[in-house]
Amino acid sequence: MRLALFDLDHTLIPFDSGMAWTRFLVERGVLEPGFEALYLDHCRQYVAGTLGIEALHRLGVAPLGRHTPTALARWLQDFETHVAPLLPSASRAIVERHRDAGDLCLLVTATTRFLAQPFARLFGIEHVLATEAALIEGGLTGEITGLPCHREHKLRRVNDWLAAAGLHLQAFERSWFYSDSAGDLPLLQAVTDPVAVRPDARLRAHALQHDWQVIDALH
């Protein structure tokens, strides 16, 4: 049995899903025009390590709490149609190759689950581990439930998911994790076949030092 794990932003897709979603909502008048610049500033702070994922999640999700679940579902459906042409064919091919080989495939992303799921459907990935948005009476609060699915927590989330299915990471004949970020090193180091995709400087240096596969372009 073999396992294939995929990061989403800047790995399977060459852009940030949260930024694309924010821009989509601004264009439709759901969010104020200035919100895109505010979200981008928060993203830069998050990447720089000066802002926690909780604050970034709160900014992107809390404004949606004033809208009905029906409206959110409609926007997500439209968003899925909107981003479908933007998915690189090479990324689709990699996922398809793993699926055709019978590998167990999981999307493992810091992206909020409701936003990650449209991408998982488009790639044909059945299982999703993502950051879970807290709900009160069906409405989004902007807070996170449980451990966010990012950095060192990704390994914990994968291990917990596998354990619930009666599996464990070391039991797989081969396991892959595709990621662009050095923040994902704990999970990359835990699989048999780590793959650095468009890696940041720190991950590139680590990948080259340890003779990991590096993919610089997915078109």
Secondary structure, DSSP 8 states (H G I E B T S, - for coil): -EEEEE-TBTTTBSS-HHHHHHHHHHHTTSS-TTHHHHHHHHHHHHHHTSS-HHHHHHHHHGGGGGS-HHHHHHHHHHHHHHHGGGS-HHHHHHHHHHHHTT-EEEEEEEEEHHHHHHHHHHHT--EEEEEEEEEETTEEEEEEESS-SSTHHHHHHHHHHHHHTT--GGGSSEEEEEES-GGGHHHHTTSSEEEEES--HHHHHHHHHTT-EEE----
